[in-house]
Structure formats: C-alpha cells, structure tokens
Amino acid sequence: MSTAPHEDSAPRPRRRGAALLHAIYLTTLEELAHTSFEELSFDKIATKAGAGKASLYRRWSSPAELVLAALADPVTGFAETPDPRTGSLRDDLVAVLSGLAAALDEPQGRALRPLLTQSSRHPELYERVFQQVVEPRQELLLRILRAGAERGEADPDAITPRIAAVGPRLVIVEHVKAGTVPRSEVESIVDEVLLRLLAPRR
C-alpha cells in the first residue's frame, strides 16, 4: 500500500523581496509576543522566517531596531489610524479606541506587552515604541477632543495631552489584565471615564 509523502518533504519556495521582509517582521513580532525581548535573537528569527542570518545582520544593527521596523511597517505593524470624523465626540472616541483594542489582539499588539510591562529593563526601546505607537494616537485623540469642544460637546479647559492619554492607557491596561478588550468595555471607558472628564461646565 502506498503512503502519501510527508507534507514537509516537499521543498519550500524561497521567499524574496517583500514576501521575505513580511515573514521577518511577522516572525519578529510573534516571537516577541510569546517570549521576551531578552530571548529575541537574529538567529532564531532567521531560522523561523526562512531567511539568511547574514541578511538580518546587514539590514538591522540590533533586534531592537528590527522590532521598531516591524512595528512601523503598515502591514505587520501599527498603520496610521484614520480620523473617524463621525460628527460625534463619543462615536469618534469609541472608533479610535476600538481600533486600538483590535490591534492589540494582533501579533503587533501582543508584541507590545513585554515591551510595556518590562519598560524599566529597556527604557530607551520603550520610549521609542511609545513615541512610534502611542503618541500618534494621542495626537489624533487631541484633535478629536478639540473638534468636540468646538461643537460644544467638551469643556475646552479639559482638552490636555494628559486627558488624551487616559483612553489609550486604560485600553492597554485592560488588555494586559484580561487579554482582550471587547467593544462593550471600550464604550464603558468612554462613557464612564472620558465623557465625564470632558463634560462641558454648566
């Protein structure tokens, strides 16, 4: 009786160009999500991505630089968050924070956890990740809050960078604690915390 060949016996096509870069980025984020930054190495990434180890050393100076490149990539990392422009402060906040919550469920989001929870071990990397991933979303939220204040939905005096940071931080903390942040939880953060902090003075 003949037997089917083992599925791993067939030669795998060698990745090149954009496909290889995507595989390297995705492998980097998945490895980081399941281990820690200390355990991340070019050797391990190259083996799992099907890449030549020398190519990683030529392109990136360190695993930290590779992590930052993977997080910045629009496909594997955090793409620019579009301004929802719903015309409603509440709906805009829910849209942006729901998008962040969804991204945290993906490899790039799961890779953030060790970087954020171990920030004291790698303060320079944490600072660059924060600038690259979190700050652009806070700036978008500031624009949303200012637009809400112009429509009379928010107190202009409450529009500060610290207030804009509250939503993303609560979403990230909830994700670290629970492993995921459903839309209902995002709506609770908006309704019970943000809108009360932003409420126009009577």
C-alpha positions as CSV (number, residue, x, y, z in Angstrom):
1,M,0.0,0.0,0.0
2,S,1.4,3.4,-1.0
3,T,1.6,6.1,1.5
4,A,1.3,9.8,0.9
5,P,4.6,11.7,1.2
6,H,5.1,13.7,4.4
7,E,3.9,17.3,3.8
8,D,7.3,18.6,5.0
9,S,9.2,16.6,2.4
10,A,8.4,18.9,-0.4
11,P,10.9,21.8,-0.9
12,R,9.6,25.1,0.3
13,P,9.8,28.1,-2.0
14,R,12.5,30.5,-1.0
15,R,11.0,33.9,0.0
16,R,12.4,37.0,-1.6
17,G,11.8,40.7,-1.5
18,A,8.6,41.9,0.1
19,A,7.5,38.4,1.0
20,L,10.7,37.7,2.9
21,L,10.6,41.1,4.6
22,H,7.0,40.4,5.7
23,A,8.0,37.0,7.0
24,I,10.8,38.5,9.0
25,Y,8.6,41.2,10.5
26,L,5.8,38.8,11.4
27,T,8.2,36.3,12.9
28,T,9.8,39.0,15.0
29,L,6.5,40.2,16.4
30,E,5.2,36.7,17.0
31,E,8.4,35.6,18.8
32,L,8.4,38.8,21.0
33,A,4.7,38.2,21.8
34,H,5.4,34.6,23.1
35,T,8.7,35.1,24.8
36,S,10.5,38.3,25.9
37,F,12.8,40.9,24.4
38,E,15.8,39.2,26.1
39,E,15.1,36.0,24.3
40,L,14.8,37.6,20.9
41,S,17.7,36.9,18.6
42,F,18.6,37.2,14.9
43,D,19.4,33.5,14.8
44,K,16.0,32.5,16.0
45,I,14.1,34.9,13.7
46,A,16.1,33.9,10.7
47,T,15.5,30.2,11.2
48,K,11.7,30.6,11.7
49,A,11.3,33.2,8.9
50,G,13.3,31.1,6.4
51,A,15.8,33.9,6.0
52,G,19.6,34.0,5.8
53,K,21.0,35.1,9.2
54,A,23.6,37.4,7.5
55,S,20.8,39.3,5.8
56,L,19.4,40.3,9.1
57,Y,22.7,41.5,10.4
58,R,23.3,43.5,7.3
59,R,20.0,45.3,7.4
60,W,19.4,45.9,11.2
61,S,22.0,46.8,13.8
62,S,20.2,45.0,16.6
63,P,17.0,43.2,17.5
64,A,15.7,46.4,18.9
65,E,16.0,48.1,15.5
66,L,14.2,45.2,13.9
67,V,11.4,45.4,16.4
68,L,10.9,49.1,15.7
69,A,10.9,48.4,11.9
70,A,8.3,45.7,12.3
71,L,6.1,47.9,14.4
72,A,6.3,50.7,11.9
73,D,5.5,48.6,8.9
74,P,2.0,49.4,7.6
75,V,1.2,45.7,7.0
76,T,2.6,43.9,10.1
77,G,2.8,46.8,12.5
78,F,0.6,49.7,13.5
79,A,-0.7,51.6,10.5
80,E,-1.8,55.2,10.8
81,T,-5.1,55.5,12.5
82,P,-7.6,57.4,10.3
83,D,-9.6,60.2,11.8
84,P,-13.2,58.8,12.0
85,R,-14.9,62.2,11.7
86,T,-18.3,60.8,12.7
87,G,-19.5,64.2,13.9
88,S,-20.0,62.9,17.4
89,L,-17.3,63.1,20.2
90,R,-18.5,59.8,21.7
91,D,-18.5,57.9,18.4
92,D,-15.1,59.3,17.5
93,L,-13.6,58.1,20.8
94,V,-15.2,54.7,20.6
95,A,-13.9,54.3,17.0
96,V,-10.3,55.2,17.8
97,L,-10.1,53.2,21.0
98,S,-11.9,50.2,19.4
99,G,-9.3,50.3,16.7
100,L,-6.5,50.2,19.3
101,A,-8.2,47.4,21.1
102,A,-8.4,45.3,17.9
103,A,-4.8,46.0,17.0
104,L,-3.7,44.7,20.5
105,D,-5.2,41.3,19.6
106,E,-2.9,41.0,16.6
107,P,0.7,40.0,16.7
108,Q,1.9,43.6,16.7
109,G,-0.3,44.3,19.7
110,R,0.7,41.2,21.6
111,A,4.3,42.1,21.0
112,L,3.7,45.4,22.8
113,R,3.0,43.6,26.1
114,P,6.6,42.6,27.0
115,L,7.8,46.0,25.8
116,L,5.4,47.9,28.0
117,T,5.4,45.7,31.1
118,Q,9.2,45.5,31.1
119,S,9.8,49.1,30.3
120,S,12.3,49.5,33.2
121,R,14.6,46.9,31.6
122,H,14.7,48.6,28.3
123,P,13.8,52.3,28.8
124,E,15.2,53.6,25.5
125,L,13.4,51.0,23.5
126,Y,10.2,51.6,25.5
127,E,10.5,55.4,24.8
128,R,10.9,54.8,21.1
129,V,8.0,52.4,21.0
130,F,5.8,54.8,22.9
131,Q,6.7,57.6,20.5
132,Q,6.1,55.4,17.5
133,V,2.9,53.7,18.5
134,V,1.1,55.5,21.3
135,E,1.9,59.2,20.8
136,P,0.3,59.4,17.2
137,R,-2.9,58.0,18.6
138,Q,-2.8,60.5,21.5
139,E,-2.3,63.4,19.0
140,L,-5.3,62.1,17.0
141,L,-7.4,62.0,20.2
142,L,-6.4,65.6,21.0
143,R,-7.7,66.7,17.6
144,I,-10.9,64.8,18.2
145,L,-11.3,66.4,21.6
146,R,-10.7,69.9,20.2
147,A,-13.3,69.3,17.5
148,G,-15.7,68.1,20.2
149,A,-15.1,71.2,22.2
150,E,-15.8,73.4,19.1
151,R,-19.2,71.6,18.8
152,G,-19.9,72.2,22.5
153,E,-19.5,68.5,23.5
154,A,-16.5,69.0,25.7
155,D,-15.1,71.6,28.1
156,P,-12.2,73.4,26.3
157,D,-10.2,73.6,29.5
158,A,-10.3,69.8,29.8
159,I,-8.5,69.3,26.4
160,T,-5.0,68.4,27.5
161,P,-2.4,65.8,26.5
162,R,-2.9,64.1,29.8
163,I,-6.6,63.7,29.2
164,A,-5.9,62.5,25.7
165,A,-3.6,59.8,27.1
166,V,-6.2,58.4,29.5
167,G,-8.2,56.4,26.9
168,P,-5.2,54.5,25.3
169,R,-3.7,53.8,28.7
170,L,-6.9,52.3,30.1
171,V,-7.3,50.2,27.0
172,I,-3.7,48.9,27.2
173,V,-4.1,48.2,31.0
174,E,-7.3,46.3,30.4
175,H,-5.7,44.3,27.6
176,V,-2.8,43.3,29.8
177,K,-5.2,42.2,32.5
178,A,-7.9,40.5,30.5
179,G,-6.1,39.5,27.3
180,T,-8.7,41.3,25.1
181,V,-10.8,44.4,25.2
182,P,-14.3,44.0,23.8
183,R,-16.2,46.9,22.3
184,S,-18.5,47.0,25.3
185,E,-15.5,47.6,27.5
186,V,-14.3,50.4,25.2
187,E,-17.8,52.0,25.4
188,S,-17.7,51.8,29.2
189,I,-14.3,53.6,29.2
190,V,-15.6,56.3,27.0
191,D,-19.0,56.7,28.9
192,E,-17.9,56.3,32.5
193,V,-14.5,58.0,32.3
194,L,-13.7,60.1,29.3
195,L,-17.0,61.8,28.7
196,R,-17.3,62.6,32.5
197,L,-13.8,64.2,32.5
198,L,-14.7,66.1,29.3
199,A,-18.2,67.2,30.2
200,P,-18.9,70.9,29.5
201,R,-19.3,73.1,32.6
202,R,-22.8,74.3,33.2
